[in-house]
Amino acid sequence: MAEHLDRAVFDHIRSGAVMAEFMPSVRDAGRAYAAEGRVLSRRISSGGWVIDAETAGTAKRPYAQNIVFSRGPRHKLVLEGICTCPVNFNCKHVAAVLIAMQGGLAARPSTPAAVPDGRLPSDVALWLDSLDAGVAAEAASRVEGTQLRYILDIVPSFRGGMALHAVATVCRIRKDGTAGQPRPFNVRTVELPMAHVGAGDRLILRRLGRLSDDSRGLAEDDDPAGLLRQILATGRAHWQDVAGPQLREGPPCAAAIAWEVATDGSQRAGLPLDPPLVGLSLPMPWYFDPASATFGPVEAGLPDAMVRTLLAAPPIPAAHVERVAAELARRLPGAPPPFAPGAAEDVEAPASPRLRLTRASLPFDPAAAAADPLFKTAPRVTETPAARLSFGYGPVVVPPGSPLGVATVTQGGRLYRVTREREAERAAMLRLDALGLVDVAAIIPGHLGREVPGTYILDPDNAGADWFDIVTAGVEALREEGWQVEVATDFPLRIVLPDSDVDARLQEGQGTGAIDWFDLELGVIVDGKRLDLVPLLLRMIEGGRGVSLVEHHDDDEPFLIPLDDGRLLTLPMARLRPILMALAHFHAGGGTQGGKVRFTRRDAAEAAALEEATGLAWSGGEQIRTLGRILAQAGGRVPPVALPEAFLGALRPYQAEGVAWLQFLREAGFGGILADDMGLGKTVQTLAHLAIEKQAGRLDRPALIICPTSLIPNWTREAARFAPHLKLLALHGPTRREHFASIDQHDLVLTTYPLLARDHEALVPQPWHMVVLDEAQIIKNPKAEATRAAMRLKARQRICLSGTPLQNHLGELWSLFDFLTPGFLGAERDFRARYRTPIEKHADAERQVALTRRVRPFLLRRTKAEVASDLPPRTDIVEPVEMEAPQRAIYEGIRLAMHGRVKDAIAERGLARSGIIILDALLKLRQACCDPRLLELPAAQKAEAGSAKLERLMELLESLADEGRRVLVFSQFTSMLALIEARLKAAGMDYVILTGSTKDRATPVERFQAGEVPIFLVSLKAGGVGLNLTAADTVIHYDPWWNPAAEDQATDRAHRIGQTKPVFVHRLMTLGSIEEKIEVLKDKKRALVATVLGGAQSGGAPLDEADIAALFGEV
């Protein structure tokens, strides 16, 4: 036990002296409690100065005691015993604990005495309790969620000089380890049990609580240095804020006592420190180093008592210096004496202004101090560039600021009397004012100004002041005027000029075979050595400063680049602007890593864009630069290719460009997305590409086409029409497995997405020359079985065909490129953070441009507007429909109910987790517009309500039939198509129908295309892709949908290449309903598609709460 208590506390308890702290009656009650064994537990902590215990009293639960020993005046031990009993302080429970410990500390017998009730002997129990002290103290400071932190600051002292303040705060610790908003700790609650307050903290908090509320200066404590050491030892002391630098104790600093002679001849002992150290009196001298966030003692090489005595001396008047020196020699031998009167050497020499550019640690923020000269807000220690002015007079250097013509100066242990040239000094100070510098004393008059005499900083009130101008032109001018100017090594603005212009090189990396990558180097000659600017500029960009600096600098301004050795390289902004902007865009696209810009072959277009943007002289990497220039050309403008005679058909000009583009990608080793609008002939372009491969002898392996089930007949017919020489195998139907063995004997193999997942054992190991995904947007879910199987296919080239590669969000585009070139757009999580979230949620134009630039070389898209001369006219007509009263009543009842349900869901779960409820509500409103009978509600099932839209459709169909029109009717709901079918039957009108349950899909298409029936009812999902229905000249969309791409795909069944008649598109629109509001969302979706695929600057966004409120609100 004895080795765990502090020796002084040990002796104080064992001797019984501690009992003097208690009244006799309290001592007696304590002895009784100790004899009865009521002291249940004890634990020692804080180096043996704190005891925590529990003692059974009259209450049901034991009382808790916190007993703290500390040093009082004249080092006397002071006891503070806090208890949770009603008495609270130095009660019988505290006495019982100490008496029980006193017995345990007495001379121990060789064999422990028996304890009748099974409890451990007191000395053994105390020893075991003490083992947990260190662990408990550490755990108290590491409680997850809440932490006690100490905030230290240096502020002006009302007694002069600087004072060290400490404040205890409580803050929440976030999951990432950062501290939340702090709140002051109430020292009045220090004795309450708190998990985040350990015994050592309680010692500190009690001492802080004794300091005056308006000061918190540590100098008020009996042992300020000891208190500071305790605070630093917690590891939770921070500078000025809970998020500020963590403070620690540093090594001792050596300094010498020096007598300073004032202008009136008086002398005072001081302990000067070199900047940036700030001196403190605790009362022994300590320092604070803001650069390393350390506090430490100052060692003067003299006994502590002598140092305290000398520094506490008042100013010694000149008339009494000789007597004081004699008394010091008699009473304080070894103390450095003040200078003897008459010892000063006279100096008469002209003033020579000197300027030292350095770094200053000011005990305030210059800008804040200029606005608040009375210090109503707490000052802060601030690091800033500074210029220290002094004047040389022969061998003596003096600071500015003395109003006297003669100054007494101590230097090198000698005393000088200098006759000063006041006018010359004043002219030098005005010269610095003209450069935009201001004396610190002019901002903060008084003691703060005297702490840093002759220190000049940038004038916060002078908007035109600039350190760069001072360091370059200003310093040179001062030297020409005869000033001595020195630039210290710690000055943060050491300027260096380049010896050459910037140039660019691509350094070839070393791979196992061909060159795998190239590193970009932007070189400039500095002091005869070549310096790579890329890591330096990327460091600025990653810190968020590159682009912002570009935006705020004119072309004729210099741009400063921090070098690793602390110097600043200056280059013209006109030269750096395009370089910085190009690197920033490349960085936004994820093209930088580890301070390097590295290109692979798939980044060739990015390299070409960078070369064009920077306007530098480039060398190296000729192959990748040439490839990049070709890839970067928009619109697939690559050299044309000749079609083989075996290909039967003539391609339109834009189709021929598409085939040449596919050929170019194949030759360069890339895949691509052919994203032409529906109906522009993606199938025929792919077949022409395959025909060229066949003629060139490269089609030595089969090509695999993966498409929706409905497109198998279309691919079969188109291949037979245009490329009959290609041996085709359709792996479809129950007998498909019989043909697996003959796959290698064919040029072209067809399968479907569902069958790819089922037949992966045969298809995945097969080597393919080419894999083509038709309607490739189907693989937008990376977790789907078909998607995973497609990713495992092995092919020389991968191609995606999709008129809508981007329907809803950018994640769909990522899925396509992850199939084409895994990793090209990064991992899905990285893509979301780098592109999707900034573009979709924040409309980040810079990220949008970066994404468009990256994908454009591998995505070829032509819209119908671009090839309008090849298409017949199309007319879009909105047919307004007004609901009758019964239908309107049903609709409004559902709208109000659904609106309330959606609002409750969003309030409870949030918008992101309410998607199912929102979609269900939208579904019911759309069904009410189509026909109330679609709703599973008794009132809605009544035929009396009727459907205004169905009636309007029948009117249109009857009129169109009379005109000989051929009509496609699309609906999202197969149940609605069934109701329409019933009306057509009742009216005796011929029709065919195609839904997802239709087994024979070919017959309805052939009958309609052959002109046997005038009306084709089609569900949007079953017939929205893959069908060629050019026999139709009219399209009716019975119900609008939020996805504009789905509607456009359906319309394109008729409005496509091969159509010879004008096409009319009718959209039935229920007035005053959800259908009107859906149109706004459809425009929003189209904007998102145009943004990424076409490079437009406007961006779309997903639904937000405002959209939801508008959808369900009253019209």
Residue, then its C-alpha position, 0 to 999 in steps of 0.5 A: m500500500a505504501e508504495h502507492l500513496d504519496r510519501a507525504v500523504f502516507d505519513h500524514i495518514r499513518s501518524g494520525a495527524v490527518m485526524a486533526e481535520f475533524m471535530p472530536s464527535v466526527r472522529d468518534a463516529g468515524r472510528a465506530y464505522a471503521a470498527e464495524g467494517r462499514v468502509l466497503s472499498r477504496r481506490i487510490s489515484s492521481g499519484g497517491w494524492v486522491i482516494d475514492a471510497e464507498t462507506a455504508g451509512t444509514a441510506k440503502r445505498p453506500y455513500a461515495q467519498n472523494i478525498v483529495f490531499s493538496r499542498g497549502p501555504r508553506h507546503k502544509l497538507v490540506l484535506e478536502g473530503i467530499c461525501t454524497c451524504p447530507v453533511n457533504f464535507n469532512c464527515k464521519h464517512v470520510a473519517a472512517v475511510l482514513i481511520a480504516m486506512q490508518g489501521g492498514l498502514a500500521a506495522r503489518p504482522s508477518t501473517p495477515a489477521a483473519v477477517p471473520d466475515g470473509r472480507l479482505p484485510s484492509d491493507v490487502a483490499l487497499w492494495l488491490d484497489s490501487l491497482d485499478a487507479g491508473v486504468a480508471a484515470e485513463a478510462a475517464s478521459r476516453v469515454e466515447g461521446t463526451q470528453l473534458r478538454y482544457i483550452l489555454d490562451i495567452v491574453p493581455s494581463f492587467r498587471g502588464g505583460m501576457a497572462l496564461h488563461a485556462v478554461a475547462t470545457v466539455c464537448r462531444i467527440r464525433k465518430d471521426g475523432t473530431a470535437g463538437q461544439p464545446r460548452p464551459f464546464n461548471v466547476r461547481t459540479v466537480e464533485l458530482p460523479m461524471a464518467h468523463v471526469g477522472a480523479g486527476d481532472r477533479l484536482i485540476l478543476r478544483r484549482l481552476g475553480r479557485l481562480s477569479d471568474d473574470s481572470r482564469g489566469l494561472a498565475e493566481d494559483d499557489d503553484p501555477a507551473g505545477l497546475l500547467r504541468q497537470i493540465l498538459a499531462t492529461g493530453r487534452a489541452h488545446w490551444q485557443d479552441v477544442a479543435g486547436p493544436q494539442l499542447r504538450e510540455g517542451p524542453p527547457c529553454a536557456a536564457a540569461i538575465a539582462w539588465e535593461v536600461a530605460t530612456d530615463g536611465s533606470q534599470r530593470a532585470g529581464l529575461p529576453l527570449d528570441p522570437p517566436l517564443v512568448g515569455l510567461s511568469l508562473p512565477m518562475p519564467w516559462y515560455f510558449d512556442p506557438a510554432s510547436a504548441t509547447f510550453g516549457p520552463v526557462e533556465a537562466g543558469l541561476p538558482d530559482a530563488m535568485v531568478r524570482t527575486l531579480l525578476a520581481a525587482p522594481p525599476i532601479p532609478a539611475a541615482h540608486v543603481e550604484r548602491v543597489a549593485a553593492e547591496l546585490a553583491r552583499r546580499l545575493p552573491g552571484a547575481p548579475p549586477p546592473f550597469a555602473p553609472g558612467a560605464a556607458e560608451d558614447v556613440e556618435a555615428p550616422a543612422s543606418p536603417r536595417l530591415r530584417l524580413t522574418r516571421a512574427s508571433l503576435p499575441f493578437d490577430p492584426a485585422a481583429a485588433a485594428a477593428d477592436p483596439l480596446f480588446k473587447t474580444a480575446p486576442r489570439v497568437t497569430e503567425t504572420p510575415a513581418a519586418r523588424l526595423s532597427f538602426g545601426y549606429g556604429p557598433v550598436v543596433v537600436p530599435p525605433g520608437s524612442p522620443l529621446g535624442v540620446a538612448t542608453v543601450t545594452q549590447g554584448g554585456r556593454l552599455y552604450r549612450v547613442t546620439r540618435e538622428r530622429e529625423a533620419e529614423r522618422a524618414a525611414m519609418l515613413r518609407l515603410d508606411a509608403l510600402g504598405l507596412v504598419d508598426v504593430a504599436a500603431i495597431i495596439p498601443g500600450h504594453l502589447g506594442r512594447e512587446v515587439p518593438g520595431t515590428y512592422i506587418l502588412d497594414p490591414d487597413n491598406a487594401g493595396a498593400d501586398w507582401f509580394d510587391i514589398v519582397t520583389a520591388g520594395v526590397e530592391a529599392l530599399r537596398e538601392e537607397g542604402w538600407q541593409v535588408e536581410v531575409a531570415t530563413d523563417f520568412p514565409l515569402r522568399i521569392v525565386l524567379p524561374d530561369s526558363d519557360v514552362d514545358a511539358r513532357l510525358q515520361e514513359g512508364q515501364g510495363t511488362g510488355a508495351i508501354d502501360w502508362f505515361d507520367l506528365e511532367l511540367g518542368v521549369i528551370v530554377d537555379g539551374k535545376r529542372l523542377d516539376l511543377v505538377p505535384l506543387l500545383l496539385r497540392m494547391i488544387e487539392g487544398g482548394r486554392g488553385v481555381s480560386l486564385v485563378e479567378h481572382h488574379d489578372d493575367d498581368e499579376p504574378f502567381l506564387i507557387p510554394l516550393d518544398d524548401g519554403r521559397l516561392l516561385t513566381l510565374p506570370m498568371a497569363r502562363l499558369r491560368p490555362i495550366l491550373m484550370a486544365l489540371a483542376h478539371f483533370h483532378a475533378g475527374g479523378g485523373t490525379q493520384g499521389g501528386k502525379v498526373r498519370f495517363t494510360r491509353r484509355d486516358a489519351a483523350e484527356a492527355a490531348a485535351l490537356e495539351e490543347a488547353t495548356g498551350l505548352a511545348w510538349s515532348g514525349g508520348e507521341q503515340i498516346r498524344t496522336l491517339g488522344r487527338i483522334l479520340a477527342q474529335a467529336g461526332g466520330r469524325v474518323p477516316p471512312v472505311a469501305l464496306p465489303e461487297a458481302f454487306l447488302g445495303a447502303l448506309r446513310p452518311y451518319q451510319a457510315e461514320g458510326v461504322a468507321w467509329l466502331q472500327f477505329l475503337r477496335e483498332a485502338g483496343f477500345g469498346g464504346i457506346l453507340a447511343d443513337d436515338m431509337g430508329l436511327g439504325k444501331t443494328v445495321q451499323t453493328l452488322a456492318h462492323l461485323a461484316i468488315e471484321k469477317q472480310a478482314g479475317r479477324l472474326d476468327r471467334p464468334a461475336l455474341i449479341i445479347c438483347p431483350t427476348s423481343l428483339i431476337p426476331n428483329w436481329t435474325r431478320e436484319a442479319a438475314r437482310f444485310a449480312p446473310h454471309l454471317k453464320l448466325l446461331a440463335l440460342h433461344g428456346p428449350t432446345r438451345r442447349e443442343h447447340f452449345a457445342s457448335i458455337d465456335q462454328h458460327d460468326l454471330v450468336l444471339t442470346t437474351y439477358p435472362l438466358l445469359a444468366r442461366d447459360h453462363e456455364a457455356l457462354v462465360p468460358q467461351p472466347w468471343h471476338m466481340v460482345v454486343l449488349d443491345e438495349a444495354q441500359i438493362i444492365k444498369n443494376p450491377k448486382a443483377e445476375a445478367t449484369r454479373a455474367a456479362m462482366r465475366l465475358k471475355a472478348r476483344q471488343r465490347i460494345c453497348l447499343s442503347g438509345t437511352p444510356l441514361q434514363n434516370h440517374l448517372g449510375e446507369l451510365w457508370s454501369l455501362f462503362d463498368f462493362l466496357t472498361p472496368g475501372f474507367l470511371g472508378a469504383e461505383r462509390d468513388f463515381r458517386a462521390r466524384y460525379r453523381t452527387p455533385i452533378e445531380k444534387h449540387a449542379d456542379a458544372e465543373r464535374q459535369v464538364a469533366l465527366t462529359r470530357r471523359v466519356r465523350p470519346f467512347l460514346l457516339r450519339r446522334t439525335k433525330a434532330e441531327v439527321a432530320s432530313d432522313l426522317p418524316p415530319r412528326t407532330d405532337i398533340v396534347e389532347p386535354v380531357e376533363m373529368e366528370a363530377p363523379q370521377r373528379a370526386i373519386y380523384e380528389g378523395i384519393r389525392l387528399a388521402m394520399h397526400g396526407r399519407v405521403k407527408d406522414a411518411i416523409a416526416e417519420r422516415g425522411l424522403a429517401r426512405s419513403g419511396i415505396i409509399i410515394l410511388d404507390a400514391l402516384l400509382k393510385l392517382r394515375q389509375a384514377c385518371c385512366d379509369p376508376r375501375l383500376l382502383e381496388l375500391p368499392a366506390a371506384q368500381k361503380a361504372e357510374a363514375g365513368s372514364a373521361k379519358l376512355e371516352r375520348l380515346m374511343e372518339l379518337l379511334e373512331s375518327l382515325a379509323d374513318e381516315g384510314r390511319r394506323v394507330l399504336v395505343f400505348s399504356q403502362f397498365t395491362s389492366m387498362l388495355a383490357l378495358i380498352e380491348a373490351r370497348l373495341k370488341a363492343a364497337g366491332m373494331d379490329y385490333v391486335i394486342l401485345t403485353g408481357s403475357t403474350k406468348d406469340r409476339a411475332t404474329p401481332v407485329e406481322r398482322f399490323q405491319a401487313g395492314e390487316v388491323p388498324i389498331f395495335l394495343v401495346s403495353l409500354k414495357a412489352g413494346g417499348v423497345g425493339l419493335n419496328l412498327t413503321a406501318a403506324d402513322t399515329v401514336i396515342h399515349y393513353d397515360p403519361w409516365w414520369n420517365p420521358a425516355a420510356e415514352d420516347q422509345a415507344t414513339d420511336r416504334a413508328h417514328r424511325i428510319g424507314q417511315t415514309k409518312p408523317v407521324f402524329v403523336h397524341r398524348l391524352m392529358t387529364l386536366g387538373s390532375i397528376e398527369e399535368k404535373i408529371e409533364v414538369l418532371k419529364d422535362k426535368k429528366r430530359a435535362l439530365v439526359a441532355t447534360v451528360l450525353g450532349g455536354a449541355q451545361s444545364g443539369g437535371a436532378p432527382l425528386d426533392e420535397a418541393d417536387i413531392a409537395a407540387l405533385f400532390g398539391e391542389v391544382 
